[in-house]
Amino acid sequence: MKEFTEAEKQLLIAVGWFRSRYGLMAGIAEDAEPNENNLRAFAEKWIGKYLVDWADAYRTLSERGLLKKSGRAYSLTESGQAARKALEVSHPLWLYEYDNFFSDAEKSRAHALLCERVYGLNLCQHGLADIAQLHKLVAALNLGAGERVLDLGCGSGLITQYLYSLTGAAFDGIDISEEAIKRARLRTVGNERLAFRVGNMNRLDFAPQTFDALVAIDTLYYVNDLEESLRQMIAVLKTGGRMGLFFTQWINELAEAQELLPEHTALAALLKKYDLSFTTIDLTSDEAEHWRRKVEALEELRPEFEKEGNTGLYEYRYSEALRYANWDLRKRSRYLYHVRLS
């Protein structure tokens, strides 16, 4: 298939994700039609400063049979859906999300204060793992200075650096965000025990049996195929290697409550399929408290974000926190999985 322009990529992704939680978190009504104005509003929220002009993309994607229009509303054709899914293996919506986040958050004093209040230390965190949970991860894996560890979805590397400071182990961090990796590399120049590069959790291009351990700190939700990624994770670990995986399970209906149990989550089902032994630490109550604490801290810090001119960053963090703070507590669970290969 002919290569897509940046505008075509953005439009395919925006139309594909318009009717999703991303649309709701952008403040777009559930029944809003994906017309040009609403798609633009969606893109301004999630693509942000990387947004380009889509004028030609509407025409070219339509000519290629990937986009169709009914009245004022656009949708993807069957071929368009397939093209979008293939594209997002290497170029997902959250690539823009995290490029925007890391370019803004590390420069924000208000965001630093948010992280200190919510996580216990400013490591420019985006996920849910606070300092106490990171210490539980380190204790479970029992990492040593002679070991090499892969951090899947390392962001800007501050958490990776913190884990290195606690253990002395050498870390390789990969992340899909070039902005994040650029910052990680600049901060760790000269430290041969920390290596960062742009990488894709869908395609782990390391030699087999490279690592003693692997960590995924609230990043496995972003893989294209969890089972395929798990197979690749197993392949890059040495015999006896360990994994430390933070994983939250959500359900939509209480009839699915069995899936919230540590041995029945989507991750646990795959671990059992591959005969991997694991233990878990239940962090469900920690997650509920996390979102409550984050909403409270953000509301208190809003004037600080506004003084910096960082209202976009504030709204991004607040809309997510508010959404999950209001999620039915009976419909989610969170665990740290400690997995060991035989």
C-alpha positions as CSV (number, residue, x, y, z in Angstrom):
1,M,0.0,0.0,0.0
2,K,1.2,3.5,-0.8
3,E,2.8,5.3,2.1
4,F,0.6,7.7,4.0
5,T,1.3,11.4,4.5
6,E,1.4,12.7,8.0
7,A,-2.0,14.4,7.4
8,E,-3.5,11.1,6.2
9,K,-2.1,9.2,9.2
10,Q,-3.7,11.8,11.6
11,L,-7.0,11.7,9.9
12,L,-7.2,7.9,9.8
13,I,-6.4,7.7,13.5
14,A,-8.8,10.5,14.5
15,V,-11.8,9.0,12.6
16,G,-11.0,5.6,14.0
17,W,-10.9,6.8,17.6
18,F,-13.5,9.5,17.5
19,R,-16.2,7.3,19.1
20,S,-14.2,6.0,22.1
21,R,-13.2,7.0,25.5
22,Y,-10.7,9.4,23.8
23,G,-13.6,11.3,22.3
24,L,-15.4,11.5,25.7
25,M,-12.2,12.7,27.4
26,A,-11.9,15.4,24.8
27,G,-15.3,16.7,25.9
28,I,-17.1,15.5,22.8
29,A,-20.7,14.3,23.3
30,E,-21.2,10.6,22.8
31,D,-23.7,11.2,20.0
32,A,-21.7,13.9,18.2
33,E,-21.1,13.2,14.6
34,P,-17.6,13.0,13.2
35,N,-17.8,16.0,11.0
36,E,-14.8,18.2,10.2
37,N,-15.3,20.6,13.1
38,N,-15.7,17.8,15.7
39,L,-12.8,15.8,14.2
40,R,-10.7,19.0,14.5
41,A,-11.7,19.4,18.1
42,F,-10.7,15.8,18.8
43,A,-7.3,16.3,17.1
44,E,-6.6,19.5,18.9
45,K,-7.0,17.6,22.2
46,W,-5.0,14.5,21.3
47,I,-2.6,15.4,18.5
48,G,-2.0,18.9,19.9
49,K,1.0,20.8,18.6
50,Y,1.8,18.1,16.1
51,L,-1.5,18.6,14.2
52,V,-1.2,19.4,10.5
53,D,-3.6,20.6,7.8
54,W,-6.0,17.8,6.8
55,A,-7.6,19.6,3.8
56,D,-6.0,17.3,1.2
57,A,-6.2,14.2,3.4
58,Y,-10.0,14.2,3.3
59,R,-9.8,14.1,-0.5
60,T,-6.9,11.6,-0.9
61,L,-8.2,9.1,1.6
62,S,-11.7,9.2,0.0
63,E,-10.1,8.7,-3.5
64,R,-8.2,5.7,-2.1
65,G,-11.5,4.2,-0.8
66,L,-10.5,4.4,2.8
67,L,-12.8,7.3,3.9
68,K,-16.5,7.9,3.1
69,K,-18.9,10.7,3.9
70,S,-22.5,10.6,4.7
71,G,-24.1,14.1,5.0
72,R,-21.4,15.9,7.0
73,A,-20.1,12.9,8.9
74,Y,-17.0,10.9,8.0
75,S,-16.3,7.2,8.7
76,L,-13.7,4.7,7.6
77,T,-14.6,2.0,5.1
78,E,-13.7,-1.6,5.8
79,S,-10.4,-1.0,4.0
80,G,-9.9,2.2,6.0
81,Q,-10.4,0.3,9.2
82,A,-7.8,-2.3,8.2
83,A,-5.4,0.4,7.1
84,R,-5.8,2.3,10.4
85,K,-5.2,-0.8,12.5
86,A,-2.1,-1.7,10.5
87,L,-0.8,1.9,10.8
88,E,-1.3,2.0,14.6
89,V,1.0,-1.0,15.2
90,S,3.8,1.5,14.8
91,H,2.0,4.9,14.8
92,P,-0.8,4.8,17.4
93,L,-2.9,7.7,18.7
94,W,-1.0,7.8,22.0
95,L,2.3,8.5,20.2
96,Y,1.0,12.1,19.8
97,E,-0.5,12.0,23.3
98,Y,2.8,11.2,25.0
99,D,5.0,13.4,22.7
100,N,2.8,16.3,23.9
101,F,2.8,15.2,27.5
102,F,6.6,14.8,27.9
103,S,7.4,18.0,26.0
104,D,5.2,20.0,28.4
105,A,5.3,18.1,31.7
106,E,9.0,18.1,32.4
107,K,9.1,21.9,32.1
108,S,6.2,22.5,34.4
109,R,6.7,23.3,38.1
110,A,2.9,22.8,38.7
111,H,3.2,19.3,37.2
112,A,6.3,18.6,39.4
113,L,4.2,19.5,42.5
114,L,1.4,17.3,41.3
115,C,3.8,14.3,41.1
116,E,5.2,15.0,44.5
117,R,1.8,15.1,46.1
118,V,0.3,12.1,44.3
119,Y,3.3,9.8,43.8
120,G,5.6,10.8,46.6
121,L,8.4,12.0,44.4
122,N,8.5,13.9,41.1
123,L,9.5,11.4,38.4
124,C,7.3,13.0,35.8
125,Q,4.9,10.1,36.2
126,H,2.0,9.4,33.9
127,G,0.6,6.1,35.2
128,L,-0.4,4.9,38.6
129,A,2.7,3.5,40.2
130,D,3.8,5.6,43.2
131,I,7.0,5.4,45.1
132,A,5.6,2.7,47.5
133,Q,4.6,0.6,44.5
134,L,8.0,0.9,42.8
135,H,9.6,-0.3,46.0
136,K,7.3,-3.3,46.0
137,L,8.4,-4.0,42.4
138,V,12.1,-3.8,43.4
139,A,11.5,-6.1,46.4
140,A,9.6,-8.7,44.3
141,L,12.3,-8.9,41.6
142,N,15.2,-8.7,43.9
143,L,17.4,-7.1,41.3
144,G,21.2,-7.2,41.6
145,A,23.9,-4.9,40.2
146,G,25.1,-7.6,37.8
147,E,21.8,-7.9,36.1
148,R,20.3,-6.3,32.9
149,V,16.7,-5.2,32.9
150,L,14.4,-4.1,30.1
151,D,11.9,-1.3,30.9
152,L,8.9,-1.5,28.5
153,G,7.5,1.9,27.9
154,C,10.0,3.8,29.9
155,G,8.7,7.3,29.1
156,S,11.3,10.0,29.7
157,G,13.4,7.6,31.9
158,L,13.0,9.2,35.3
159,I,11.4,6.1,36.8
160,T,14.0,3.9,35.1
161,Q,16.7,6.0,36.7
162,Y,15.1,5.7,40.0
163,L,15.0,1.9,39.8
164,Y,18.6,1.9,38.8
165,S,19.5,4.0,41.8
166,L,17.7,1.5,44.1
167,T,19.3,-1.6,42.6
168,G,22.4,-0.8,40.6
169,A,21.2,-3.1,37.8
170,A,21.8,-2.0,34.2
171,F,18.6,-0.8,32.5
172,D,17.5,-0.6,28.8
173,G,14.5,1.6,28.3
174,I,12.4,1.7,25.2
175,D,9.5,4.0,24.4
176,I,7.6,4.8,21.2
177,S,7.8,8.6,22.0
178,E,10.9,10.2,20.4
179,E,10.3,13.2,22.6
180,A,10.5,11.1,25.8
181,I,13.6,9.2,24.6
182,K,15.4,12.4,23.6
183,R,14.9,13.7,27.2
184,A,16.0,10.4,28.7
185,R,19.2,10.4,26.7
186,L,20.1,14.0,27.4
187,R,19.7,13.4,31.2
188,T,21.8,10.2,31.3
189,V,24.7,11.1,29.0
190,G,27.8,9.2,30.2
191,N,26.0,6.6,32.3
192,E,26.7,3.3,30.6
193,R,24.3,1.5,32.9
194,L,21.3,3.3,31.4
195,A,20.5,2.9,27.7
196,F,17.4,4.5,26.1
197,R,16.1,4.1,22.6
198,V,12.9,4.6,20.6
199,G,11.3,1.2,20.5
200,N,7.9,-0.5,20.0
201,M,6.4,-2.9,22.5
202,N,4.7,-4.6,19.6
203,R,8.1,-5.5,18.0
204,L,10.9,-6.2,20.5
205,D,14.0,-6.3,18.4
206,F,16.4,-7.6,21.0
207,A,18.4,-10.9,20.7
208,P,16.9,-13.9,22.5
209,Q,17.8,-14.3,26.2
210,T,19.3,-10.8,26.5
211,F,17.7,-9.8,29.8
212,D,17.6,-11.1,33.4
213,A,14.4,-9.2,34.1
214,L,11.7,-7.1,32.5
215,V,9.4,-4.4,33.9
216,A,6.2,-3.0,32.5
217,I,4.8,-0.2,34.6
218,D,1.3,0.4,33.4
219,T,2.2,0.0,29.8
220,L,0.8,-3.3,28.6
221,Y,-2.6,-1.7,27.9
222,Y,-1.0,-0.1,24.9
223,V,0.2,-3.2,23.0
224,N,-1.5,-4.2,19.8
225,D,-1.7,-7.9,20.7
226,L,-1.0,-8.7,24.4
227,E,-0.4,-12.4,23.6
228,E,2.1,-11.7,20.9
229,S,3.9,-9.1,23.1
230,L,4.1,-11.6,25.9
231,R,5.7,-14.2,23.6
232,Q,8.3,-11.6,22.6
233,M,8.9,-10.7,26.3
234,I,9.5,-14.4,27.1
235,A,11.9,-14.7,24.2
236,V,14.2,-11.8,25.3
237,L,14.5,-13.1,28.9
238,K,17.1,-15.6,30.0
239,T,16.2,-18.9,31.6
240,G,15.0,-18.1,35.1
241,G,14.3,-14.5,34.1
242,R,11.7,-12.5,35.9
243,M,8.9,-10.0,35.0
244,G,7.4,-7.3,37.2
245,L,4.1,-6.2,35.5
246,F,1.7,-3.6,36.8
247,F,-1.8,-4.4,35.4
248,T,-5.2,-2.9,36.0
249,Q,-8.3,-4.9,34.8
250,W,-11.5,-3.2,34.0
251,I,-15.0,-4.7,33.3
252,N,-18.2,-3.1,32.0
253,E,-20.7,-5.4,33.7
254,L,-20.8,-6.9,37.2
255,A,-21.5,-10.2,35.6
256,E,-17.9,-10.2,34.5
257,A,-16.6,-9.8,38.1
258,Q,-14.7,-13.1,37.9
259,E,-12.3,-11.4,35.5
260,L,-11.2,-9.0,38.3
261,L,-9.6,-11.8,40.3
262,P,-5.8,-12.0,40.1
263,E,-5.8,-15.4,38.4
264,H,-8.5,-14.4,35.9
265,T,-7.5,-11.1,34.5
266,A,-6.6,-10.8,30.8
267,L,-2.9,-10.9,31.7
268,A,-3.2,-13.8,34.1
269,A,-5.1,-15.9,31.4
270,L,-2.1,-15.5,29.1
271,L,0.5,-16.2,31.8
272,K,-1.3,-19.5,32.6
273,K,-1.6,-20.3,28.9
274,Y,2.2,-20.2,28.6
275,D,2.7,-22.1,31.9
276,L,4.3,-19.2,33.6
277,S,4.3,-19.2,37.4
278,F,3.4,-16.0,39.1
279,T,2.5,-14.3,42.3
280,T,0.5,-11.1,42.8
281,I,0.3,-8.2,45.1
282,D,-3.2,-6.7,45.3
283,L,-3.1,-2.9,44.7
284,T,-6.8,-2.4,44.0
285,S,-7.5,-0.1,46.9
286,D,-4.3,1.8,46.1
287,E,-5.7,2.6,42.6
288,A,-9.0,4.0,43.9
289,E,-7.1,6.2,46.4
290,H,-4.7,7.3,43.6
291,W,-7.5,8.7,41.5
292,R,-9.1,10.4,44.4
293,R,-5.8,12.0,45.5
294,K,-5.0,13.1,41.9
295,V,-8.3,14.9,41.4
296,E,-7.9,16.6,44.8
297,A,-4.3,17.7,44.0
298,L,-5.1,18.9,40.5
299,E,-8.0,21.0,41.7
300,E,-5.7,22.6,44.3
301,L,-2.9,23.2,41.8
302,R,-5.1,24.5,39.0
303,P,-4.0,28.2,39.6
304,E,-0.4,27.1,39.3
305,F,-1.0,25.5,36.0
306,E,-2.9,28.6,34.8
307,K,-0.1,30.9,35.9
308,E,2.4,28.9,33.8
309,G,0.0,29.0,30.8
310,N,-0.3,25.2,31.0
311,T,-4.1,24.9,31.1
312,G,-3.9,22.3,28.3
313,L,-1.7,20.1,30.5
314,Y,-3.9,20.6,33.4
315,E,-7.1,19.7,31.5
316,Y,-5.4,16.6,30.1
317,R,-4.5,15.2,33.5
318,Y,-7.7,16.3,35.1
319,S,-10.1,14.8,32.5
320,E,-8.4,11.4,32.9
321,A,-8.3,11.6,36.7
322,L,-12.0,12.6,36.9
323,R,-13.1,9.8,34.6
324,Y,-11.4,7.1,36.6
325,A,-12.1,8.6,40.0
326,N,-15.8,8.1,39.1
327,W,-15.4,4.6,37.8
328,D,-17.4,2.0,39.7
329,L,-15.0,0.5,42.3
330,R,-16.6,-2.9,41.8
331,K,-15.5,-2.9,38.1
332,R,-11.8,-2.7,38.4
333,S,-8.8,-4.4,40.0
334,R,-5.1,-3.7,40.0
335,Y,-2.2,-6.1,40.7
336,L,1.6,-6.3,40.5
337,Y,2.4,-9.6,38.8
338,H,5.8,-11.2,39.7
339,V,6.4,-13.7,36.9
340,R,9.3,-16.2,36.8
341,L,10.4,-18.2,33.8
342,S,11.4,-21.8,34.5
